[in-house]
Amino acid sequence: MTLQLTVPKLACSACANTITKAIQSIDSTATVQADPKTKIVSIETQAPETKIKEVIAAIGYPSV
């Protein structure tokens, strides 16, 4: 399943790395592409969308 989330607080590559690590903590096979310019995070994952949103919100990057 591919998800595209808008994450307003995504500001830099370090933020992208933090989000990637959080997502991969619940789905180690997830592929994450985060673009600080567009604030878009694209995720290829088997985890439910609600779980993905919960884990990135828990680290301070809620999606809209």
Backbone atoms as SQL, in Angstrom:
CREATE TABLE atoms (id INTEGER PRIMARY KEY, chain TEXT, resi INTEGER, resn TEXT, atom TEXT, x REAL, y REAL, z REAL);
INSERT INTO atoms VALUES
  (1, 'A', 1, 'MET', 'N', 0.849, -1.171, 0.000),
  (2, 'A', 1, 'MET', 'CA', 0.000, 0.000, 0.000),
  (3, 'A', 1, 'MET', 'C', 0.892, 1.231, 0.000),
  (4, 'A', 2, 'THR', 'N', 0.532, 2.208, -0.815),
  (5, 'A', 2, 'THR', 'CA', 1.285, 3.457, -0.866),
  (6, 'A', 2, 'THR', 'C', 0.467, 4.562, -0.216),
  (7, 'A', 3, 'LEU', 'N', 1.103, 5.283, 0.687),
  (8, 'A', 3, 'LEU', 'CA', 0.466, 6.419, 1.356),
  (9, 'A', 3, 'LEU', 'C', 1.208, 7.683, 0.971),
  (10, 'A', 4, 'GLN', 'N', 0.486, 8.782, 0.856),
  (11, 'A', 4, 'GLN', 'CA', 1.101, 10.087, 0.693),
  (12, 'A', 4, 'GLN', 'C', 0.526, 10.975, 1.771),
  (13, 'A', 5, 'LEU', 'N', 1.417, 11.460, 2.641),
  (14, 'A', 5, 'LEU', 'CA', 0.983, 12.302, 3.743),
  (15, 'A', 5, 'LEU', 'C', 1.641, 13.671, 3.635),
  (16, 'A', 6, 'THR', 'N', 0.899, 14.708, 3.983),
  (17, 'A', 6, 'THR', 'CA', 1.465, 16.048, 4.078),
  (18, 'A', 6, 'THR', 'C', 1.833, 16.272, 5.533),
  (19, 'A', 7, 'VAL', 'N', 3.112, 16.586, 5.767),
  (20, 'A', 7, 'VAL', 'CA', 3.629, 16.766, 7.123),
  (21, 'A', 7, 'VAL', 'C', 4.202, 18.185, 7.216),
  (22, 'A', 8, 'PRO', 'N', 3.404, 19.144, 7.721),
  (23, 'A', 8, 'PRO', 'CA', 3.827, 20.549, 7.734),
  (24, 'A', 8, 'PRO', 'C', 5.153, 20.823, 8.467),
  (25, 'A', 9, 'LYS', 'N', 5.476, 20.038, 9.476),
  (26, 'A', 9, 'LYS', 'CA', 6.700, 20.279, 10.241),
  (27, 'A', 9, 'LYS', 'C', 7.944, 19.660, 9.603),
  (28, 'A', 10, 'LEU', 'N', 7.803, 19.013, 8.453),
  (29, 'A', 10, 'LEU', 'CA', 8.946, 18.417, 7.755),
  (30, 'A', 10, 'LEU', 'C', 9.778, 19.549, 7.165),
  (31, 'A', 11, 'ALA', 'N', 10.926, 19.847, 7.797),
  (32, 'A', 11, 'ALA', 'CA', 11.702, 21.025, 7.411),
  (33, 'A', 11, 'ALA', 'C', 13.063, 20.719, 6.787),
  (34, 'A', 12, 'CYS', 'N', 13.620, 19.547, 7.073),
  (35, 'A', 12, 'CYS', 'CA', 14.983, 19.286, 6.606),
  (36, 'A', 12, 'CYS', 'C', 15.227, 17.781, 6.470),
  (37, 'A', 13, 'SER', 'N', 16.418, 17.430, 5.997),
  (38, 'A', 13, 'SER', 'CA', 16.732, 16.016, 5.811),
  (39, 'A', 13, 'SER', 'C', 16.809, 15.280, 7.144),
  (40, 'A', 14, 'ALA', 'N', 17.192, 15.956, 8.221),
  (41, 'A', 14, 'ALA', 'CA', 17.216, 15.310, 9.536),
  (42, 'A', 14, 'ALA', 'C', 15.793, 14.948, 9.974),
  (43, 'A', 15, 'CYS', 'N', 14.843, 15.814, 9.683),
  (44, 'A', 15, 'CYS', 'CA', 13.430, 15.516, 9.979),
  (45, 'A', 15, 'CYS', 'C', 12.987, 14.292, 9.178),
  (46, 'A', 16, 'ALA', 'N', 13.384, 14.256, 7.916),
  (47, 'A', 16, 'ALA', 'CA', 13.026, 13.130, 7.050),
  (48, 'A', 16, 'ALA', 'C', 13.603, 11.833, 7.601),
  (49, 'A', 17, 'ASN', 'N', 14.840, 11.871, 8.066),
  (50, 'A', 17, 'ASN', 'CA', 15.466, 10.675, 8.644),
  (51, 'A', 17, 'ASN', 'C', 14.743, 10.223, 9.902),
  (52, 'A', 18, 'THR', 'N', 14.334, 11.164, 10.734),
  (53, 'A', 18, 'THR', 'CA', 13.614, 10.843, 11.963),
  (54, 'A', 18, 'THR', 'C', 12.279, 10.165, 11.642),
  (55, 'A', 19, 'ILE', 'N', 11.564, 10.708, 10.666),
  (56, 'A', 19, 'ILE', 'CA', 10.281, 10.130, 10.255),
  (57, 'A', 19, 'ILE', 'C', 10.488, 8.738, 9.670),
  (58, 'A', 20, 'THR', 'N', 11.509, 8.588, 8.835),
  (59, 'A', 20, 'THR', 'CA', 11.805, 7.282, 8.229),
  (60, 'A', 20, 'THR', 'C', 12.089, 6.237, 9.293),
  (61, 'A', 21, 'LYS', 'N', 12.914, 6.576, 10.274),
  (62, 'A', 21, 'LYS', 'CA', 13.252, 5.625, 11.340),
  (63, 'A', 21, 'LYS', 'C', 12.018, 5.240, 12.142),
  (64, 'A', 22, 'ALA', 'N', 11.148, 6.209, 12.410),
  (65, 'A', 22, 'ALA', 'CA', 9.928, 5.923, 13.177),
  (66, 'A', 22, 'ALA', 'C', 9.025, 4.960, 12.414),
  (67, 'A', 23, 'ILE', 'N', 8.861, 5.199, 11.123),
  (68, 'A', 23, 'ILE', 'CA', 8.008, 4.325, 10.316),
  (69, 'A', 23, 'ILE', 'C', 8.616, 2.932, 10.221),
  (70, 'A', 24, 'GLN', 'N', 9.923, 2.864, 10.020),
  (71, 'A', 24, 'GLN', 'CA', 10.573, 1.562, 9.897),
  (72, 'A', 24, 'GLN', 'C', 10.634, 0.816, 11.226),
  (73, 'A', 25, 'SER', 'N', 10.381, 1.504, 12.332),
  (74, 'A', 25, 'SER', 'CA', 10.322, 0.808, 13.622),
  (75, 'A', 25, 'SER', 'C', 9.069, -0.061, 13.729),
  (76, 'A', 26, 'ILE', 'N', 8.026, 0.292, 12.966),
  (77, 'A', 26, 'ILE', 'CA', 6.814, -0.532, 12.980),
  (78, 'A', 26, 'ILE', 'C', 6.687, -1.391, 11.728),
  (79, 'A', 27, 'ASP', 'N', 7.406, -1.027, 10.651),
  (80, 'A', 27, 'ASP', 'CA', 7.433, -1.830, 9.424),
  (81, 'A', 27, 'ASP', 'C', 8.834, -1.728, 8.834),
  (82, 'A', 28, 'SER', 'N', 9.664, -2.699, 9.165),
  (83, 'A', 28, 'SER', 'CA', 11.072, -2.648, 8.761),
  (84, 'A', 28, 'SER', 'C', 11.262, -2.707, 7.251),
  (85, 'A', 29, 'THR', 'N', 10.241, -3.146, 6.522),
  (86, 'A', 29, 'THR', 'CA', 10.364, -3.226, 5.064),
  (87, 'A', 29, 'THR', 'C', 9.783, -2.003, 4.362),
  (88, 'A', 30, 'ALA', 'N', 9.307, -1.025, 5.117),
  (89, 'A', 30, 'ALA', 'CA', 8.704, 0.169, 4.519),
  (90, 'A', 30, 'ALA', 'C', 9.740, 0.967, 3.737),
  (91, 'A', 31, 'THR', 'N', 9.281, 1.528, 2.625),
  (92, 'A', 31, 'THR', 'CA', 10.094, 2.438, 1.835),
  (93, 'A', 31, 'THR', 'C', 9.527, 3.836, 2.039),
  (94, 'A', 32, 'VAL', 'N', 10.384, 4.763, 2.460),
  (95, 'A', 32, 'VAL', 'CA', 9.923, 6.111, 2.786),
  (96, 'A', 32, 'VAL', 'C', 10.697, 7.131, 1.957),
  (97, 'A', 33, 'GLN', 'N', 9.965, 8.042, 1.329),
  (98, 'A', 33, 'GLN', 'CA', 10.570, 9.164, 0.629),
  (99, 'A', 33, 'GLN', 'C', 9.934, 10.425, 1.180),
  (100, 'A', 34, 'ALA', 'N', 10.764, 11.278, 1.792),
  (101, 'A', 34, 'ALA', 'CA', 10.265, 12.507, 2.397),
  (102, 'A', 34, 'ALA', 'C', 10.919, 13.701, 1.710),
  (103, 'A', 35, 'ASP', 'N', 10.107, 14.653, 1.278),
  (104, 'A', 35, 'ASP', 'CA', 10.606, 15.831, 0.577),
  (105, 'A', 35, 'ASP', 'C', 10.325, 17.082, 1.410),
  (106, 'A', 36, 'PRO', 'N', 11.362, 17.650, 2.041),
  (107, 'A', 36, 'PRO', 'CA', 11.157, 18.849, 2.873),
  (108, 'A', 36, 'PRO', 'C', 10.606, 20.041, 2.100),
  (109, 'A', 37, 'LYS', 'N', 10.874, 20.128, 0.804),
  (110, 'A', 37, 'LYS', 'CA', 10.391, 21.270, 0.011),
  (111, 'A', 37, 'LYS', 'C', 8.883, 21.237, -0.155),
  (112, 'A', 38, 'THR', 'N', 8.335, 20.054, -0.438),
  (113, 'A', 38, 'THR', 'CA', 6.888, 19.937, -0.663),
  (114, 'A', 38, 'THR', 'C', 6.133, 19.522, 0.596),
  (115, 'A', 39, 'LYS', 'N', 6.879, 19.107, 1.633),
  (116, 'A', 39, 'LYS', 'CA', 6.289, 18.617, 2.899),
  (117, 'A', 39, 'LYS', 'C', 5.518, 17.308, 2.703),
  (118, 'A', 40, 'ILE', 'N', 5.832, 16.570, 1.638),
  (119, 'A', 40, 'ILE', 'CA', 5.146, 15.313, 1.318),
  (120, 'A', 40, 'ILE', 'C', 6.019, 14.129, 1.722),
  (121, 'A', 41, 'VAL', 'N', 5.383, 13.173, 2.398),
  (122, 'A', 41, 'VAL', 'CA', 6.048, 11.921, 2.753),
  (123, 'A', 41, 'VAL', 'C', 5.304, 10.807, 2.016),
  (124, 'A', 42, 'SER', 'N', 6.028, 10.084, 1.159),
  (125, 'A', 42, 'SER', 'CA', 5.459, 8.943, 0.430),
  (126, 'A', 42, 'SER', 'C', 5.969, 7.675, 1.091),
  (127, 'A', 43, 'ILE', 'N', 5.055, 6.783, 1.416),
  (128, 'A', 43, 'ILE', 'CA', 5.399, 5.579, 2.163),
  (129, 'A', 43, 'ILE', 'C', 4.823, 4.360, 1.460),
  (130, 'A', 44, 'GLU', 'N', 5.664, 3.376, 1.209),
  (131, 'A', 44, 'GLU', 'CA', 5.227, 2.075, 0.701),
  (132, 'A', 44, 'GLU', 'C', 5.319, 1.131, 1.893),
  (133, 'A', 45, 'THR', 'N', 4.171, 0.677, 2.387),
  (134, 'A', 45, 'THR', 'CA', 4.150, -0.087, 3.635),
  (135, 'A', 45, 'THR', 'C', 3.004, -1.084, 3.668),
  (136, 'A', 46, 'GLN', 'N', 3.146, -2.048, 4.549),
  (137, 'A', 46, 'GLN', 'CA', 2.068, -2.993, 4.819),
  (138, 'A', 46, 'GLN', 'C', 1.322, -2.610, 6.103),
  (139, 'A', 47, 'ALA', 'N', 1.855, -1.640, 6.839),
  (140, 'A', 47, 'ALA', 'CA', 1.227, -1.206, 8.098),
  (141, 'A', 47, 'ALA', 'C', -0.022, -0.371, 7.791),
  (142, 'A', 48, 'PRO', 'N', -1.003, -0.404, 8.683),
  (143, 'A', 48, 'PRO', 'CA', -2.223, 0.392, 8.468),
  (144, 'A', 48, 'PRO', 'C', -1.921, 1.895, 8.504),
  (145, 'A', 49, 'GLU', 'N', -2.648, 2.658, 7.707),
  (146, 'A', 49, 'GLU', 'CA', -2.449, 4.109, 7.643),
  (147, 'A', 49, 'GLU', 'C', -2.582, 4.758, 9.013),
  (148, 'A', 50, 'THR', 'N', -3.548, 4.330, 9.812),
  (149, 'A', 50, 'THR', 'CA', -3.731, 4.927, 11.130),
  (150, 'A', 50, 'THR', 'C', -2.496, 4.726, 12.011),
  (151, 'A', 51, 'LYS', 'N', -1.881, 3.552, 11.918),
  (152, 'A', 51, 'LYS', 'CA', -0.682, 3.265, 12.711),
  (153, 'A', 51, 'LYS', 'C', 0.481, 4.157, 12.273),
  (154, 'A', 52, 'ILE', 'N', 0.643, 4.340, 10.971),
  (155, 'A', 52, 'ILE', 'CA', 1.700, 5.214, 10.439),
  (156, 'A', 52, 'ILE', 'C', 1.494, 6.640, 10.954),
  (157, 'A', 53, 'LYS', 'N', 0.269, 7.137, 10.844),
  (158, 'A', 53, 'LYS', 'CA', -0.021, 8.501, 11.301),
  (159, 'A', 53, 'LYS', 'C', 0.234, 8.639, 12.792),
  (160, 'A', 54, 'GLU', 'N', -0.141, 7.626, 13.575),
  (161, 'A', 54, 'GLU', 'CA', 0.076, 7.664, 15.022),
  (162, 'A', 54, 'GLU', 'C', 1.557, 7.736, 15.366),
  (163, 'A', 55, 'VAL', 'N', 2.380, 6.924, 14.692),
  (164, 'A', 55, 'VAL', 'CA', 3.801, 6.863, 15.048),
  (165, 'A', 55, 'VAL', 'C', 4.518, 8.152, 14.666),
  (166, 'A', 56, 'ILE', 'N', 4.168, 8.779, 13.544),
  (167, 'A', 56, 'ILE', 'CA', 4.861, 10.028, 13.220),
  (168, 'A', 56, 'ILE', 'C', 4.337, 11.197, 14.057),
  (169, 'A', 57, 'ALA', 'N', 3.067, 11.149, 14.445),
  (170, 'A', 57, 'ALA', 'CA', 2.542, 12.184, 15.345),
  (171, 'A', 57, 'ALA', 'C', 3.194, 12.077, 16.718),
  (172, 'A', 58, 'ALA', 'N', 3.473, 10.851, 17.153),
  (173, 'A', 58, 'ALA', 'CA', 4.079, 10.627, 18.471),
  (174, 'A', 58, 'ALA', 'C', 5.493, 11.215, 18.562),
  (175, 'A', 59, 'ILE', 'N', 6.171, 11.351, 17.421),
  (176, 'A', 59, 'ILE', 'CA', 7.514, 11.939, 17.449),
  (177, 'A', 59, 'ILE', 'C', 7.509, 13.430, 17.091),
  (178, 'A', 60, 'GLY', 'N', 6.316, 14.012, 16.987),
  (179, 'A', 60, 'GLY', 'CA', 6.208, 15.457, 16.782),
  (180, 'A', 60, 'GLY', 'C', 5.987, 15.908, 15.349),
  (181, 'A', 61, 'TYR', 'N', 5.591, 14.988, 14.467),
  (182, 'A', 61, 'TYR', 'CA', 5.362, 15.333, 13.064),
  (183, 'A', 61, 'TYR', 'C', 3.964, 14.901, 12.627),
  (184, 'A', 62, 'PRO', 'N', 2.915, 15.530, 13.175),
  (185, 'A', 62, 'PRO', 'CA', 1.561, 15.133, 12.765),
  (186, 'A', 62, 'PRO', 'C', 1.297, 15.464, 11.301),
  (187, 'A', 63, 'SER', 'N', 0.574, 14.595, 10.634),
  (188, 'A', 63, 'SER', 'CA', 0.223, 14.831, 9.239),
  (189, 'A', 63, 'SER', 'C', -1.153, 15.498, 9.179),
  (190, 'A', 64, 'VAL', 'N', -1.427, 16.104, 8.032),
  (191, 'A', 64, 'VAL', 'CA', -2.746, 16.742, 7.857),
  (192, 'A', 64, 'VAL', 'C', -3.498, 16.061, 6.732);
